[in-house]
Amino acid sequence: MGQVASTPVLLQGAKDIQVFVNEDTPLLDAALKSRHPDDHQVVILPDTSHDMKHVQNPATDPGITGPVVPQCSSALRQWLAQKLSAS
């Protein structure tokens, strides 16, 4: 693996079919923990796609339409407030 970017990571959709929460997220989390300083947070959003949209039925709904799930907006606002207040 190459050099890991210094940008904190925040969100992962539990129903993401592009980046698999059970396979890829632990590897990404481990790689990010190896950075110094480690400044990342992983938030798993249930029933959420790669596009941060709600997925009702993964067999028929890829989660590409509709609004961004409220948990995404809320987590992002909290994360930004924390990061911006630390600056």
Beta strands, then each sheet from edge to edge (+ up, - down):
strand 1: 11-13
strand 2: 43-45
sheet 1: 1+ 2+
end
